[in-house]
Amino acid sequence: MTGSDNEEVVLRGIGPSLAASGISAADLLPNPKIELHDSTGALLATNDNWMDDPQKDQIISKGLAPDNALESALLAELPPDFTRPS
């Protein structure tokens, strides 16, 4: 992440709905789970089954809701210096 402001992002783990794009069931994740970690590896957020997430209405309002209830999505606000773990 760059810049000087926090950035709101929606992270999605898509699996079952990929079948509609012609991907065979054997080649997709049947129930993906998302974990967001900081640069030290500490767990910041997790989601399994996006419809159970308290932020599901915000994800829907952004037009980024997964098509399948078994898929994952989480809304996070990341600081400008956010980096992935090494």
N, C-alpha and C positions, 0 to 999 in steps of 0.2 A: 504494500500500500504506500502511496506517496501523497503529498499534499499536506495541508495543515488542518484539515477538518476530519472529524469522524465520518465514516462511510457506512451507510446501512446496506446490508447485503442479504439476499435470500440464497441459501445453499440448499440444493435438492439432490436427493439420491433416487434416481428413477430406475425402475426395474420392470415390473409387470406391464406397464403401459407401453413399453417398447415393442411388445408383440404386435401392436397396431401398425408399426413401421416395418413389419416383415422380419423382425428378429425372432428366431425360434426360442421357445420356452427353455430349451436346454442351454441357450447362450446368454440368458439374462439373469439378473439377481432376483429371486422370488420375493425377498423381503429386505431391501437395503436399509442400513442404519447409518446415520451420520454422526460423527464426533468432530467437534471443533477444539483444537488444542492451541495454546500459545507457543511462543518460541522456546519455552523451557519444557514443553511437553505436557504442561498442566491442562487438564480437561476443563474447557470453558462452557461447553454446551453439548447436548446430545439430543438426537431425535430418532425415534423408531415409530413409524405410523403417524404421519403428519396430522391426521384428523384428531389425534389425542393431544396435540401441542396447544398450550394456552394462547399462542399467537396465530392460530389458524385463521382467524378472521382477517388479520392484517396481511397474511400471505395470500388469501383469496382476493382481498381488495387490490393487491398489486398485480393481479393477473398471473401469478406464478404458482398456483396450486397444482400439485401433481394430480394426474387423472385417476390414480388408484390409491385407496386408503392404506395399502401396505407400504407405499413409498414414503420417503422421508423428506422433510423440509424444515428448515429453521431460519428464523430471522435474527440477525445479529448486527450490532453496531460495532464496527472495528475502528481502532485508533489509527491515525495516519502512519504510525511506525510499526504496524502489525506485520509480522513476517511468519513464514512457516517454520516449523522446527527443523533444525539441521540434521 
